[in-house]
Amino acid sequence: MECVIIDDEKPFINALRAMLEHHGGIEVLGEARGVDSGIQLIEELEPELVFLDIQMSDGTGFDLLKKLDRQDFHVIFITAHDQFAIDAFKFSAMDYLLKPLISSELKKALDRAQKSIDKEKLNFQFSVLMENINEISRGKKKIILRESENLHIVKLDDILWCQADGSYTVFYLTDDRKIMVSKHLKEFEEYLSPNGFFRAHRSHLVNVSKITRFDRADGGVVYLENEVALPISVRKKERLAEMLNSLQA
């Protein structure tokens, strides 16, 4: 797989080159140190994979993507601990690596990139990423859910609850659709919990804004907008009550 590296820190570029050489199967065609030179590099070399830093001296990696005519390459974003950017990557199902790089994480990202490069899906993910970059600060978020060969763009507000099903997670939506994703519920809990979801039980994660009634008797049950009743773990009852009280006008 042919790649380019766009980052404004030469020591980091050298370290990444060494790690890629050790991994094998990756040819580094060139490198750039900023947005404008990065655009020129991509347009000239047409790589399959781009390692792209988020914060550079002349702009951001997002600025670079907005200016490109083609976005049919796989991107692995490189960032320091920028939670805003990380949220956007997770919700858009895009790969990212934190500085300093960890070899095992780089290997996982490369393995995913080398499995397949579906240009239509890449454009799909890019569009959601850029939309999330614009919308996250306004609280309007979307998530990409991978179901077999399909990618679904789903607004967080359209999710009623998520249900654990072995190593899978089933998303129940307001339009009565169900989407099954090959990831553990715990993985979704990590970035949905800060966005209004609550792990009410070991088997489900609930969108708190969709709760219409909380019955604390008989162990505890919540009712959602579609009248589905879900049990609440005894040790989670008080925390859920606090969250619901905080929503009162």
N, C-alpha and C positions, 0 to 999 in steps of 0.2 A: 504494500500500500504506500502510495506517495503522499508526503505531507509537507507542510510548511509550518514554521514557528513564528508567531508574532507576539513579541514581548519586548519591553524596553529595558530589561535587566540582562546584560550580557552574561554574567555569572550563572543566572538561571538557565539561559539558553544552552550554555555549555553543559550544565548538569543534565538537562533534559535530553540533549543529544547523546550523552554517554549512556543514559538509561535506555533510550530507544535502540541504540546499537546493541546493548546487552539483550534486549527483548527479542530482536530479530524480526524480519518480515516487514520492516518499516524503512523507507528511504526518505531522508530529509532533502527536499529539493532546494530549499533556501530559507532565509530568515529575514525578518523585518523588525524595526524597532519602534514603529508607531502606526497610526491609523492610515495616513496617506501612503506611506511606503508599503503598508500591508495590503491595501487595496490594489496597488500596482503589482505586487508580488502574486496575489491570487489571480488577477486577470491575465498575467503573463504565463504562469505555470499551470493553472487549472488543476490544483491538487485534489485528491480524494478526501483528505483529512487536513483540518487546520487546528493547530493549538493556538488559542486566542486569549491573550491577557485581557482582563476587564479594565483595569486602570492603567493608562499610559500617559506619557507627558503631553501628548497633543490631542487627547480625547479618550473615549472608551471603546471597548470592543463592540458595544451596541451601536455606537456611531458608525463604526466600520461596516457592520452588517446592513445598516440602513442605506448606505451609499452604494452598495454592490448591486449590479444588475443580475448576477447569478448567485443562487444560494443552494446549489445542488451538491454540496460537499458536507461531510460530517464535521462537526465542531466539538472539540473538547475544550471547554472554557477553563482558564486558569485564574484563580482569584485568591486574595487574602480572605480573612474571615469577614466577608461582606454579606450580612444576613439578608439584606434586600435582594441582592443578586442571587443568592443561594435559593431563596424562596421561589424566584422566577424560574430558575433551572428545574427545580423539583416539580413544580406544577406543570411545566412544559415538557417533562420527560427528557431533558437535555443532560448530557454528561458534563461534569465539572470536576476539577481537582483543586484542592487547597494547597497553598504554599506553606511550608516547604513540602515538596512532593514525597509521597510514600510509594515505594516501588510496587507493592501489592495492589494499591488503588489504581496506579497507572496501568498495570497489567489488565485489571478488570475492565477499565475504560477502553483499552485497545482491543481486547477480545470482543467487546460489544460492537466496536466500530468495524472490525474485520468480518463479522458474521454476515452482514449485508448492508448495502447502501441503496435504499429505495428512495429515489429522488423525489417522488411524490410525497412520501411520508416526511422526508426532511423538510420540504417546503411547508408542509402542514405544521410541523413542530416549530419551525422558525416563525411562522405567522402567529402562533399562540404565544411563543416567547416574547415577541415584540409587543403584542397586545398586553401581556401580563406586566411587562416593564412599565407600560403606560398606565395600567389600571391598578396595580398593587397598592400604590400610595393612596388610592381613592377607595380601597376596600372592595373592589370588584374583581374577584379572582376566578380563574378557570384552571382546570386541571386536565391533563391528557391521561386517559386510561387506556392501557393496552389490553385488548381482548383478542387472543389468538393473532390473526393477521390484521385486525382492525384497530384503528386509533379513534377514540371518542373524545371530543372536546366537551367538557361538562362544567357548567358554572357551579361553584361551591354551593350557591343558594338553591340549586336544583337537587342537591343530595339530601335525602331524608335520614338514612343511616347506612352504615357499613357493617357487614356481617362476616365473621370469621368462618371459613369453611376449609379446615385443614390448613394446607399451605397456600390457600387461595383467599381472596377477599371479594365478597359480593357487594356491589353498590346498588342500593335501592333508590330510585329517582322519583321525583314528584309526578312525572308523566307515566308512572307504572312500569318503566323499563328496569331491567336488571342487567348489570354489567359485571362479569366475573374476571378478575385480574389475578395473574399468577404472582402474587406477593402476599406476605403475611400482614395481618391487620396491624401489627406493631409498627411496621414501616410507615403506614399511612398515619398512624396515631402521632408520630413524631412531628409531622408538619401540618396535620389538620387540627390538632389540639389548640395551637395558638390562633386558630382561625374560626373559633366558635364551635368546635366539636368536643365531645366529652366521652371518655371511655367509661360508660356506665356499667359495663359488665365485661367479663373476660372475652365474651363472644361478640360484642358489638360496640360500635362507636357512633354516637348520636349527634346529629346537628341540633344544637340546643335551641336555635331559632325556630325549629319545626315542632317543638314540644307544645302541645295544647293543654295537657293536664298531667299532673304528677300526683299519683295516689300513693301515699306513704304507708298505707296499711298493708298487711299480708306480705311483708318483705320489701315492698316498693315496686311500683309499675309506672312507666311513662307512656302516655298516649301521644301519637304523632298526628300530623294533619290528615293523614289518610286513615285514621282510626286504628292503626296498628298499635298493639300493646306490647311493650318490651320490658322484661324484668330488669330491676336494678340491683346491683350487688349491695349487700347490707352495709359494707364499709364505705360505699360511694354515696349513700343517701344524703348525708349532711353536706358534702361538697356540692352535690347537684342542687340542693336546696339553696345554698349560698349563691350559686351561679344564677339560678332563676330569680332570686330576690333582687340581684343586681340589675336585672333587666326591667324591673318594675318602674313605671313612670313616676 
